[in-house]
Amino acid sequence: MGYINVYGLTITAFPSKDSDRYVVILTDRLGKIIVKFRSVRSSASKRSGYTGSFVYEKLQLYKKGNTYIATEIEMLNDFRNTKEEFPKMLILLYLQELLILLLPYEEENLKVLELTIETLQFLNLIDQEYSQLALIYYMFHLLRLLGSPINFPKKQPKAIYFSIENNGFNEISGFPVDKTLYEEALYLSKMDHPELIKLSKSKDIIYLLNYYIIQKFELDAYKKFLENIENIDNIDNIENIKTLFAR
């Protein structure tokens, strides 16, 4: 039996019929995999905190049949500040859904892991008013890494449109786009690393990115996710979301 040492970021978890828990983890060497954590649901377990969403860990695994099983775990970062404020928690829900729906299993993609860690570190440090900035940065760069980048004209267009047929911004067809929105989107897409800037069109940019994802990938599940996000009450549901990330 050979052991595999990986660095990984937990995405989500689901219980089994016994005291074990299965966790979806994005790793540096194996891509996105499902890992079995044994006996973490018992009251005596010291590992239960390791299976919450968005915990960065060093793990030793072995594979039994088609199942990866965690034997040793070291927590490196739990990004605690992202799980205390409602605007940041909403961003985590977006990241979680995107990684679940868009990223295939067992395909190595170290750059997606690095992007996700970088975005979480940024989100962990900034004030909550910049939360949408972190999401926009992440979405632009994730789409590029997955081979479906948002298009921008090579030169500053006189008239700006957005369409799926032209893979994003273009001068030909689609619905018209505000110049300020276009310029802010272009700036964020070119960032090498996230940085604090004031945005006036963040909601509109997120709307366009969501529209692009739904249409490009034909994801009804993502559309349903967005509908659920719209219905979240930031007062009544904040404790429920905290529980979701801690489980």
C-alpha positions as YAML, in Angstrom:
chain: A
units: angstrom
residues:
- id: 1
  name: MET
  ca: [0.00, 0.00, 0.00]
- id: 2
  name: GLY
  ca: [1.58, 3.27, -1.11]
- id: 3
  name: TYR
  ca: [0.97, 6.58, 0.61]
- id: 4
  name: ILE
  ca: [0.41, 9.82, -1.30]
- id: 5
  name: ASN
  ca: [1.34, 13.18, 0.22]
- id: 6
  name: VAL
  ca: [-0.65, 16.15, -1.09]
- id: 7
  name: TYR
  ca: [-1.63, 19.69, -0.26]
- id: 8
  name: GLY
  ca: [-5.34, 20.22, -0.58]
- id: 9
  name: LEU
  ca: [-8.22, 22.65, -0.09]
- id: 10
  name: THR
  ca: [-11.51, 21.28, 1.14]
- id: 11
  name: ILE
  ca: [-14.49, 22.37, -0.96]
- id: 12
  name: THR
  ca: [-17.49, 20.63, 0.57]
- id: 13
  name: ALA
  ca: [-18.33, 17.58, 2.65]
- id: 14
  name: PHE
  ca: [-21.13, 15.07, 2.96]
- id: 15
  name: PRO
  ca: [-21.71, 12.42, 5.65]
- id: 16
  name: SER
  ca: [-21.89, 8.68, 5.21]
- id: 17
  name: LYS
  ca: [-24.14, 6.32, 7.14]
- id: 18
  name: ASP
  ca: [-21.53, 5.81, 9.85]
- id: 19
  name: SER
  ca: [-19.16, 8.21, 11.64]
- id: 20
  name: ASP
  ca: [-17.06, 8.85, 8.53]
- id: 21
  name: ARG
  ca: [-17.29, 11.86, 6.24]
- id: 22
  name: TYR
  ca: [-16.51, 12.21, 2.56]
- id: 23
  name: VAL
  ca: [-14.85, 15.48, 1.57]
- id: 24
  name: VAL
  ca: [-14.35, 16.98, -1.88]
- id: 25
  name: ILE
  ca: [-10.78, 18.31, -1.94]
- id: 26
  name: LEU
  ca: [-8.85, 20.22, -4.59]
- id: 27
  name: THR
  ca: [-5.27, 18.93, -4.40]
- id: 28
  name: ASP
  ca: [-1.96, 19.95, -5.91]
- id: 29
  name: ARG
  ca: [-1.13, 16.55, -7.42]
- id: 30
  name: LEU
  ca: [-4.40, 14.70, -7.98]
- id: 31
  name: GLY
  ca: [-6.79, 17.48, -8.92]
- id: 32
  name: LYS
  ca: [-10.28, 17.43, -7.42]
- id: 33
  name: ILE
  ca: [-10.92, 14.20, -5.54]
- id: 34
  name: ILE
  ca: [-13.21, 12.76, -2.88]
- id: 35
  name: VAL
  ca: [-11.44, 11.77, 0.34]
- id: 36
  name: LYS
  ca: [-12.81, 9.66, 3.15]
- id: 37
  name: PHE
  ca: [-12.13, 10.98, 6.66]
- id: 38
  name: ARG
  ca: [-12.68, 8.23, 9.20]
- id: 39
  name: SER
  ca: [-14.57, 8.69, 12.48]
- id: 40
  name: VAL
  ca: [-14.74, 12.50, 12.25]
- id: 41
  name: ARG
  ca: [-18.43, 12.70, 13.17]
- id: 42
  name: SER
  ca: [-17.93, 11.23, 16.64]
- id: 43
  name: SER
  ca: [-17.94, 13.57, 19.64]
- id: 44
  name: ALA
  ca: [-14.39, 12.49, 20.54]
- id: 45
  name: SER
  ca: [-12.90, 13.22, 17.12]
- id: 46
  name: LYS
  ca: [-10.18, 15.88, 16.94]
- id: 47
  name: ARG
  ca: [-10.41, 15.97, 13.14]
- id: 48
  name: SER
  ca: [-13.95, 17.29, 12.68]
- id: 49
  name: GLY
  ca: [-12.68, 20.82, 12.01]
- id: 50
  name: TYR
  ca: [-10.57, 19.52, 9.13]
- id: 51
  name: THR
  ca: [-13.61, 18.62, 7.04]
- id: 52
  name: GLY
  ca: [-15.26, 22.03, 6.92]
- id: 53
  name: SER
  ca: [-15.29, 23.91, 3.63]
- id: 54
  name: PHE
  ca: [-12.24, 25.95, 2.60]
- id: 55
  name: VAL
  ca: [-9.61, 24.54, 4.89]
- id: 56
  name: TYR
  ca: [-6.12, 24.27, 3.42]
- id: 57
  name: GLU
  ca: [-4.33, 21.15, 4.61]
- id: 58
  name: LYS
  ca: [-1.37, 18.87, 4.18]
- id: 59
  name: LEU
  ca: [-2.64, 15.31, 3.87]
- id: 60
  name: GLN
  ca: [-1.30, 11.80, 3.68]
- id: 61
  name: LEU
  ca: [-3.62, 9.55, 1.68]
- id: 62
  name: TYR
  ca: [-3.82, 6.00, 0.52]
- id: 63
  name: LYS
  ca: [-6.11, 4.57, -2.12]
- id: 64
  name: LYS
  ca: [-8.27, 1.55, -1.43]
- id: 65
  name: GLY
  ca: [-10.07, 0.53, -4.60]
- id: 66
  name: ASN
  ca: [-11.49, 3.77, -5.96]
- id: 67
  name: THR
  ca: [-11.52, 5.53, -2.60]
- id: 68
  name: TYR
  ca: [-8.89, 7.90, -1.20]
- id: 69
  name: ILE
  ca: [-8.60, 7.68, 2.59]
- id: 70
  name: ALA
  ca: [-6.93, 10.31, 4.78]
- id: 71
  name: THR
  ca: [-4.48, 8.93, 7.35]
- id: 72
  name: GLU
  ca: [-2.66, 12.05, 8.52]
- id: 73
  name: ILE
  ca: [-3.81, 15.67, 8.32]
- id: 74
  name: GLU
  ca: [-2.18, 18.98, 9.18]
- id: 75
  name: MET
  ca: [-4.25, 22.15, 8.98]
- id: 76
  name: LEU
  ca: [-2.37, 25.02, 7.33]
- id: 77
  name: ASN
  ca: [-5.03, 27.73, 7.02]
- id: 78
  name: ASP
  ca: [-8.76, 27.81, 7.72]
- id: 79
  name: PHE
  ca: [-9.28, 31.37, 6.38]
- id: 80
  name: ARG
  ca: [-11.25, 32.18, 9.50]
- id: 81
  name: ASN
  ca: [-12.02, 35.81, 8.62]
- id: 82
  name: THR
  ca: [-13.85, 34.77, 5.46]
- id: 83
  name: LYS
  ca: [-16.37, 32.83, 7.55]
- id: 84
  name: GLU
  ca: [-17.38, 35.57, 9.98]
- id: 85
  name: GLU
  ca: [-18.88, 38.26, 7.76]
- id: 86
  name: PHE
  ca: [-21.92, 37.72, 5.56]
- id: 87
  name: PRO
  ca: [-20.63, 39.35, 2.32]
- id: 88
  name: LYS
  ca: [-17.51, 37.20, 2.45]
- id: 89
  name: MET
  ca: [-19.48, 34.05, 3.14]
- id: 90
  name: LEU
  ca: [-21.56, 34.69, 0.03]
- id: 91
  name: ILE
  ca: [-18.34, 34.80, -1.99]
- id: 92
  name: LEU
  ca: [-17.34, 31.44, -0.51]
- id: 93
  name: LEU
  ca: [-20.66, 30.00, -1.69]
- id: 94
  name: TYR
  ca: [-19.86, 31.22, -5.22]
- id: 95
  name: LEU
  ca: [-16.36, 29.71, -5.15]
- id: 96
  name: GLN
  ca: [-17.71, 26.45, -3.82]
- id: 97
  name: GLU
  ca: [-20.35, 26.17, -6.53]
- id: 98
  name: LEU
  ca: [-17.95, 27.07, -9.33]
- id: 99
  name: LEU
  ca: [-15.40, 24.48, -8.23]
- id: 100
  name: ILE
  ca: [-18.07, 21.79, -7.87]
- id: 101
  name: LEU
  ca: [-19.72, 22.44, -11.24]
- id: 102
  name: LEU
  ca: [-16.88, 23.53, -13.53]
- id: 103
  name: LEU
  ca: [-13.87, 21.55, -12.38]
- id: 104
  name: PRO
  ca: [-13.64, 17.89, -13.47]
- id: 105
  name: TYR
  ca: [-12.56, 15.19, -11.04]
- id: 106
  name: GLU
  ca: [-9.07, 13.69, -10.98]
- id: 107
  name: GLU
  ca: [-7.50, 16.07, -13.48]
- id: 108
  name: GLU
  ca: [-4.42, 17.79, -12.10]
- id: 109
  name: ASN
  ca: [-4.83, 21.55, -12.14]
- id: 110
  name: LEU
  ca: [-2.34, 23.16, -9.80]
- id: 111
  name: LYS
  ca: [-3.01, 26.64, -11.18]
- id: 112
  name: VAL
  ca: [-6.68, 26.48, -10.15]
- id: 113
  name: LEU
  ca: [-5.63, 25.51, -6.63]
- id: 114
  name: GLU
  ca: [-3.11, 28.37, -6.51]
- id: 115
  name: LEU
  ca: [-5.72, 30.84, -7.80]
- id: 116
  name: THR
  ca: [-8.24, 29.70, -5.20]
- id: 117
  name: ILE
  ca: [-5.74, 29.93, -2.33]
- id: 118
  name: GLU
  ca: [-4.61, 33.38, -3.51]
- id: 119
  name: THR
  ca: [-8.21, 34.61, -3.67]
- id: 120
  name: LEU
  ca: [-9.03, 33.21, -0.22]
- id: 121
  name: GLN
  ca: [-5.96, 34.88, 1.27]
- id: 122
  name: PHE
  ca: [-7.02, 38.17, -0.28]
- id: 123
  name: LEU
  ca: [-10.62, 37.77, 0.91]
- id: 124
  name: ASN
  ca: [-9.38, 36.86, 4.38]
- id: 125
  name: LEU
  ca: [-7.48, 40.16, 4.71]
- id: 126
  name: ILE
  ca: [-9.72, 42.75, 3.07]
- id: 127
  name: ASP
  ca: [-12.69, 44.67, 4.44]
- id: 128
  name: GLN
  ca: [-16.03, 43.12, 3.53]
- id: 129
  name: GLU
  ca: [-16.89, 46.01, 1.18]
- id: 130
  name: TYR
  ca: [-14.32, 44.62, -1.27]
- id: 131
  name: SER
  ca: [-15.75, 41.10, -1.27]
- id: 132
  name: GLN
  ca: [-17.25, 41.36, -4.76]
- id: 133
  name: LEU
  ca: [-13.87, 42.50, -6.10]
- id: 134
  name: ALA
  ca: [-12.36, 39.19, -4.94]
- id: 135
  name: LEU
  ca: [-15.14, 37.24, -6.66]
- id: 136
  name: ILE
  ca: [-14.78, 39.07, -9.99]
- id: 137
  name: TYR
  ca: [-11.02, 38.58, -10.00]
- id: 138
  name: TYR
  ca: [-11.50, 34.88, -9.30]
- id: 139
  name: MET
  ca: [-14.16, 34.35, -11.96]
- id: 140
  name: PHE
  ca: [-12.19, 36.02, -14.76]
- id: 141
  name: HIS
  ca: [-9.05, 34.04, -13.99]
- id: 142
  name: LEU
  ca: [-10.84, 30.73, -13.38]
- id: 143
  name: LEU
  ca: [-12.56, 30.93, -16.75]
- id: 144
  name: ARG
  ca: [-9.22, 31.58, -18.42]
- id: 145
  name: LEU
  ca: [-7.61, 28.59, -16.69]
- id: 146
  name: LEU
  ca: [-10.51, 26.38, -17.76]
- id: 147
  name: GLY
  ca: [-10.06, 27.36, -21.40]
- id: 148
  name: SER
  ca: [-13.14, 29.60, -21.70]
- id: 149
  name: PRO
  ca: [-11.81, 33.15, -21.19]
- id: 150
  name: ILE
  ca: [-13.96, 36.24, -21.55]
- id: 151
  name: ASN
  ca: [-13.09, 37.99, -24.81]
- id: 152
  name: PHE
  ca: [-12.00, 41.64, -24.92]
- id: 153
  name: PRO
  ca: [-11.38, 43.53, -28.19]
- id: 154
  name: LYS
  ca: [-7.70, 44.22, -28.87]
- id: 155
  name: LYS
  ca: [-8.39, 47.92, -29.31]
- id: 156
  name: GLN
  ca: [-10.69, 50.24, -27.38]
- id: 157
  name: PRO
  ca: [-14.06, 49.80, -29.14]
- id: 158
  name: LYS
  ca: [-16.31, 52.71, -30.05]
- id: 159
  name: ALA
  ca: [-19.40, 50.66, -29.29]
- id: 160
  name: ILE
  ca: [-19.26, 47.79, -26.79]
- id: 161
  name: TYR
  ca: [-21.49, 44.72, -26.76]
- id: 162
  name: PHE
  ca: [-21.57, 41.46, -24.83]
- id: 163
  name: SER
  ca: [-22.66, 38.16, -26.33]
- id: 164
  name: ILE
  ca: [-22.07, 34.43, -25.93]
- id: 165
  name: GLU
  ca: [-21.62, 34.02, -29.69]
- id: 166
  name: ASN
  ca: [-18.59, 36.31, -29.55]
- id: 167
  name: ASN
  ca: [-17.34, 34.93, -26.22]
- id: 168
  name: GLY
  ca: [-17.90, 38.11, -24.27]
- id: 169
  name: PHE
  ca: [-17.14, 41.74, -25.07]
- id: 170
  name: ASN
  ca: [-17.07, 42.69, -28.75]
- id: 171
  name: GLU
  ca: [-17.89, 45.39, -31.29]
- id: 172
  name: ILE
  ca: [-20.34, 43.38, -33.37]
- id: 173
  name: SER
  ca: [-23.43, 42.09, -31.59]
- id: 174
  name: GLY
  ca: [-25.14, 41.36, -28.31]
- id: 175
  name: PHE
  ca: [-26.54, 43.71, -25.72]
- id: 176
  name: PRO
  ca: [-24.86, 47.10, -25.26]
- id: 177
  name: VAL
  ca: [-22.43, 47.54, -22.36]
- id: 178
  name: ASP
  ca: [-21.60, 50.67, -20.38]
- id: 179
  name: LYS
  ca: [-18.10, 52.04, -20.99]
- id: 180
  name: THR
  ca: [-17.25, 52.19, -17.28]
- id: 181
  name: LEU
  ca: [-18.32, 48.58, -16.80]
- id: 182
  name: TYR
  ca: [-16.14, 47.52, -19.72]
- id: 183
  name: GLU
  ca: [-13.09, 49.38, -18.43]
- id: 184
  name: GLU
  ca: [-13.42, 48.00, -14.90]
- id: 185
  name: ALA
  ca: [-13.89, 44.46, -16.23]
- id: 186
  name: LEU
  ca: [-10.87, 44.80, -18.52]
- id: 187
  name: TYR
  ca: [-8.68, 46.07, -15.68]
- id: 188
  name: LEU
  ca: [-9.66, 43.20, -13.39]
- id: 189
  name: SER
  ca: [-9.14, 40.59, -16.09]
- id: 190
  name: LYS
  ca: [-5.57, 41.83, -16.63]
- id: 191
  name: MET
  ca: [-4.59, 41.78, -12.95]
- id: 192
  name: ASP
  ca: [-1.77, 39.37, -12.17]
- id: 193
  name: HIS
  ca: [-2.73, 39.40, -8.49]
- id: 194
  name: PRO
  ca: [-5.78, 40.79, -6.65]
- id: 195
  name: GLU
  ca: [-5.45, 44.36, -5.44]
- id: 196
  name: LEU
  ca: [-7.75, 46.85, -3.75]
- id: 197
  name: ILE
  ca: [-9.54, 49.15, -6.17]
- id: 198
  name: LYS
  ca: [-12.88, 50.91, -6.00]
- id: 199
  name: LEU
  ca: [-15.49, 49.54, -8.39]
- id: 200
  name: SER
  ca: [-18.71, 51.24, -9.38]
- id: 201
  name: LYS
  ca: [-20.03, 48.41, -11.58]
- id: 202
  name: SER
  ca: [-19.23, 45.28, -9.57]
- id: 203
  name: LYS
  ca: [-22.81, 43.96, -9.50]
- id: 204
  name: ASP
  ca: [-23.20, 44.44, -13.25]
- id: 205
  name: ILE
  ca: [-19.89, 42.68, -13.96]
- id: 206
  name: ILE
  ca: [-20.92, 39.73, -11.77]
- id: 207
  name: TYR
  ca: [-24.23, 39.58, -13.64]
- id: 208
  name: LEU
  ca: [-22.42, 39.36, -16.98]
- id: 209
  name: LEU
  ca: [-20.04, 36.68, -15.69]
- id: 210
  name: ASN
  ca: [-22.94, 34.64, -14.31]
- id: 211
  name: TYR
  ca: [-24.82, 34.97, -17.60]
- id: 212
  name: TYR
  ca: [-21.72, 33.84, -19.50]
- id: 213
  name: ILE
  ca: [-21.24, 30.78, -17.27]
- id: 214
  name: ILE
  ca: [-24.88, 29.69, -17.51]
- id: 215
  name: GLN
  ca: [-24.96, 30.02, -21.30]
- id: 216
  name: LYS
  ca: [-21.43, 28.82, -22.08]
- id: 217
  name: PHE
  ca: [-21.54, 25.70, -19.94]
- id: 218
  name: GLU
  ca: [-25.33, 25.13, -20.15]
- id: 219
  name: LEU
  ca: [-25.59, 24.82, -16.39]
- id: 220
  name: ASP
  ca: [-29.12, 24.79, -15.03]
- id: 221
  name: ALA
  ca: [-27.64, 23.87, -11.64]
- id: 222
  name: TYR
  ca: [-25.73, 27.17, -11.54]
- id: 223
  name: LYS
  ca: [-28.88, 29.07, -12.47]
- id: 224
  name: LYS
  ca: [-30.66, 27.40, -9.57]
- id: 225
  name: PHE
  ca: [-27.76, 28.29, -7.28]
- id: 226
  name: LEU
  ca: [-28.07, 31.97, -8.25]
- id: 227
  name: GLU
  ca: [-31.80, 31.89, -7.52]
- id: 228
  name: ASN
  ca: [-31.07, 30.51, -4.07]
- id: 229
  name: ILE
  ca: [-28.43, 33.18, -3.45]
- id: 230
  name: GLU
  ca: [-30.98, 35.87, -4.26]
- id: 231
  name: ASN
  ca: [-33.32, 34.46, -1.60]
- id: 232
  name: ILE
  ca: [-30.77, 34.40, 1.21]
- id: 233
  name: ASP
  ca: [-31.63, 36.77, 4.03]
- id: 234
  name: ASN
  ca: [-28.40, 38.09, 5.51]
- id: 235
  name: ILE
  ca: [-29.85, 38.23, 9.00]
- id: 236
  name: ASP
  ca: [-31.89, 35.05, 9.33]
- id: 237
  name: ASN
  ca: [-29.50, 32.74, 7.49]
- id: 238
  name: ILE
  ca: [-26.04, 33.90, 8.52]
- id: 239
  name: GLU
  ca: [-25.72, 31.30, 11.31]
- id: 240
  name: ASN
  ca: [-26.85, 28.55, 8.94]
- id: 241
  name: ILE
  ca: [-24.14, 29.52, 6.45]
- id: 242
  name: LYS
  ca: [-21.52, 29.56, 9.22]
- id: 243
  name: THR
  ca: [-22.56, 26.03, 10.14]
- id: 244
  name: LEU
  ca: [-22.25, 24.98, 6.50]
- id: 245
  name: PHE
  ca: [-18.58, 26.02, 6.35]
- id: 246
  name: ALA
  ca: [-17.73, 24.61, 9.77]
- id: 247
  name: ARG
  ca: [-19.19, 21.13, 9.35]
...
